[in-house]
Amino acid sequence: MSSRPRAGRGMTGRDGKESDLENELLSRAVESLRKAQGYNDESKRIGQEIVALEEEIKLNGHSTPENHRRLDALYRENLRYAEMEKKVHDEEDIINNLAILATMKTTDDLAPRNGQQKSRKHQRPPVAEPDVTVESPGPSPGDGRLEMMKRVKGTSQRSSSTASQSRAAAAGAKDDAAETHKGIQAEKAGQLVPGTEVFYKYPKDQAEHEEGVGIHGIIKKVWQDKKP
């Protein structure tokens, strides 16, 4: 067995210096809060005495010099405790210390526990995971998967359309080639088929026409005589 000391249960995965700093901040904040709370309690107690004395003067309908001296002393003491409480908050920086502690606690909660990664390698994946809400700046996996499916679908449609157009063009070219070949073969055999280009030369004995001049045309339809 290993003789390496194990970390405390509450400080698992935490650095020693960081734990000492957290303990120091916590102790300082607790002590400051107790001191400020004590001054606040005294200020409240004096405030109640002031209210009671003012009610007594109101019921009597008049005040005495002793009442005025008493009220003056109570107001001064109340102000002194209020200033002492404010001084504790300002000098000992209670609010910032509490904010630092909260940040350290949040970071510690989000950090993986010591040895947790090793144990996960031998664990079977859970059948179902609980819903956890985590803030993220980027798109959710569902949105990214949906966007990827749209892109793949669009690419497949474009590929299918391109393939269809290519097949149609190839079929058209094949038909044109077949028709051209058919026309050439028919022309060699002395037959005329629709779409064949023909050139009619004028006879040489016609003096009004120059040699090589004729009529160029394309056969649209061929009428074949029926055999009896």
matplotlib code that plots the C-alpha trace (Angstrom):
import matplotlib.pyplot as plt

x = [0.0, 1.2, 2.4, 1.5, -0.9, -4.3, -6.0, -8.8, -12.3, -13.3, -10.1, -9.9, -8.2, -7.3, -3.8, -2.3, -1.6, -5.1, -6.7, -4.7, -5.7, -9.3, -9.2, -7.5, -10.1, -12.9, -11.6, -11.0, -14.5, -16.2, -14.3, -15.1, -18.8, -19.0, -17.3, -19.6, -22.7, -21.7, -21.6, -24.9, -26.6, -25.4, -26.6, -30.0, -30.2, -29.4, -31.9, -34.6, -33.7, -33.9, -37.4, -38.5, -37.2, -38.9, -42.2, -41.9, -41.3, -44.2, -46.5, -45.4, -46.0, -42.7, -39.0, -36.5, -32.8, -32.0, -34.0, -32.0, -28.7, -29.8, -31.0, -27.8, -25.6, -27.7, -27.5, -23.7, -23.2, -25.5, -23.5, -20.2, -21.3, -22.6, -19.2, -17.4, -19.5, -18.8, -15.1, -15.0, -16.7, -14.4, -11.0, -11.4, -13.1, -15.7, -17.7, -14.7, -13.4, -16.8, -16.8, -13.4, -14.5, -17.6, -15.5, -13.1, -16.0, -17.5, -14.2, -13.7, -17.1, -16.6, -13.1, -12.9, -12.3, -8.9, -8.8, -12.2, -10.7, -9.0, -12.2, -14.2, -12.0, -13.3, -16.9, -19.5, -21.3, -24.6, -27.8, -29.4, -27.9, -29.9, -30.7, -28.0, -28.2, -24.8, -24.3, -22.2, -21.3, -21.3, -24.2, -25.8, -25.0, -28.6, -28.4, -25.0, -26.3, -29.4, -27.2, -24.9, -27.9, -29.2, -25.8, -25.5, -29.1, -28.4, -25.2, -26.9, -29.7, -27.2, -25.2, -28.3, -29.4, -26.0, -25.9, -29.4, -28.4, -25.2, -27.2, -29.7, -26.9, -25.1, -28.4, -29.0, -25.5, -25.9, -29.2, -27.6, -24.7, -27.0, -29.1, -26.0, -24.6, -27.9, -28.1, -24.6, -25.3, -28.6, -26.9, -24.2, -27.0, -28.7, -31.6, -32.8, -33.9, -35.3, -32.5, -30.1, -28.4, -28.5, -27.0, -28.5, -26.1, -27.4, -26.7, -23.5, -25.5, -27.3, -25.2, -27.0, -25.7, -22.1, -20.3, -20.6, -23.8, -26.8, -29.4, -28.5, -31.3, -32.3, -34.8, -37.7, -39.9, -39.5, -42.5, -42.1, -44.2, -46.1, -45.3, -48.2]
y = [0.0, 3.5, 5.6, 8.9, 10.9, 11.4, 14.8, 15.6, 14.8, 18.5, 19.6, 16.8, 18.1, 21.4, 22.9, 23.4, 27.1, 27.7, 25.9, 28.0, 31.2, 30.1, 29.3, 32.7, 34.6, 32.7, 33.4, 37.0, 37.5, 35.7, 37.8, 41.0, 40.1, 39.4, 42.7, 44.6, 42.8, 43.7, 47.4, 47.1, 45.5, 48.3, 50.9, 49.3, 49.2, 52.9, 53.7, 51.9, 54.0, 57.2, 56.2, 55.4, 58.7, 60.7, 58.9, 59.8, 63.5, 63.4, 62.0, 64.5, 67.3, 69.0, 68.2, 68.9, 69.8, 66.3, 64.9, 67.0, 66.0, 62.3, 62.6, 64.3, 61.6, 58.8, 60.4, 60.8, 57.2, 55.9, 57.9, 56.5, 52.9, 53.5, 54.9, 52.0, 49.5, 51.4, 51.5, 47.7, 47.2, 49.7, 48.7, 44.9, 44.7, 42.1, 42.2, 41.5, 38.7, 37.0, 37.4, 35.8, 32.9, 32.4, 32.4, 29.8, 27.7, 27.8, 26.9, 24.0, 22.6, 22.7, 21.1, 17.3, 15.4, 13.7, 10.3, 10.8, 10.5, 7.2, 5.7, 6.8, 4.7, 1.5, 2.6, 1.6, 4.5, 5.4, 4.4, 7.8, 11.1, 13.7, 17.0, 19.6, 23.2, 24.6, 28.0, 27.9, 30.8, 28.6, 26.6, 23.5, 20.0, 19.7, 22.9, 21.9, 18.4, 19.9, 22.3, 19.5, 17.4, 20.3, 20.8, 17.1, 17.0, 20.0, 18.5, 15.3, 17.1, 19.1, 15.9, 14.1, 17.0, 17.2, 13.5, 13.6, 16.5, 14.6, 11.5, 13.5, 15.3, 12.0, 10.5, 13.4, 13.3, 9.6, 10.1, 12.8, 10.6, 7.8, 10.0, 11.3, 7.8, 6.7, 9.6, 8.9, 5.3, 6.1, 8.6, 6.0, 3.5, 6.0, 6.6, 9.9, 10.3, 13.4, 15.7, 14.9, 17.9, 17.8, 20.1, 20.2, 21.4, 23.0, 21.1, 22.3, 22.9, 25.8, 28.7, 31.2, 29.4, 29.4, 26.1, 25.0, 27.0, 25.1, 24.8, 23.7, 22.3, 19.9, 17.1, 17.5, 14.5, 11.6, 10.3, 6.6, 5.0, 2.0, -1.2, -2.8]
z = [0.0, -0.7, 2.2, 0.5, 2.7, 1.4, 1.1, 3.5, 2.4, 2.2, 0.4, -2.3, -5.4, -3.8, -3.6, -0.1, -0.5, -2.0, 1.0, 3.4, 1.7, 1.7, 5.4, 6.1, 4.2, 5.8, 9.3, 8.6, 7.1, 10.1, 12.6, 10.8, 10.5, 14.2, 15.0, 12.7, 14.0, 17.6, 16.7, 14.8, 17.8, 20.1, 17.6, 17.5, 21.3, 21.6, 18.9, 20.9, 24.0, 21.9, 20.7, 24.2, 25.6, 22.9, 23.5, 27.2, 26.4, 24.1, 26.7, 29.4, 27.0, 27.9, 28.1, 30.9, 30.6, 31.8, 28.9, 26.4, 27.9, 27.8, 24.2, 23.1, 24.7, 23.1, 19.7, 19.9, 21.1, 18.4, 15.7, 17.2, 16.9, 13.3, 12.3, 13.9, 12.0, 8.7, 9.5, 9.9, 6.5, 4.8, 6.3, 6.5, 3.1, 4.1, 0.8, -1.4, 0.8, 0.7, -3.1, -3.4, -1.2, -3.4, -6.5, -5.0, -3.9, -7.4, -9.0, -6.6, -7.3, -11.1, -10.9, -11.2, -7.9, -7.3, -8.9, -10.6, -14.1, -13.3, -12.0, -15.0, -17.3, -15.7, -15.4, -17.9, -19.5, -17.8, -19.6, -19.1, -17.8, -15.8, -17.5, -16.6, -17.6, -18.5, -20.1, -23.3, -25.9, -28.7, -30.5, -28.8, -30.2, -31.3, -33.4, -34.9, -35.7, -37.4, -39.4, -40.5, -41.6, -43.6, -45.3, -46.1, -47.4, -49.6, -50.9, -51.7, -53.5, -55.6, -56.3, -57.3, -59.6, -61.2, -61.8, -63.3, -65.6, -66.6, -67.4, -69.4, -71.4, -72.0, -73.2, -75.5, -76.9, -77.4, -79.3, -81.5, -82.2, -83.1, -85.4, -87.1, -87.6, -88.9, -91.3, -92.6, -93.1, -94.8, -97.1, -98.1, -98.8, -101.0, -98.6, -97.3, -93.7, -91.8, -90.6, -93.4, -95.0, -98.8, -101.5, -105.0, -107.7, -110.8, -114.1, -115.9, -119.1, -117.6, -118.5, -116.3, -113.2, -112.1, -111.4, -107.8, -107.2, -105.8, -103.1, -99.5, -97.4, -94.6, -95.1, -92.8, -93.9, -96.3, -98.2, -99.0, -101.7, -100.6, -102.5, -104.3]

ax = plt.figure().add_subplot(projection="3d")
ax.plot(x, y, z, "-o")
ax.set_aspect("equal")
plt.show()
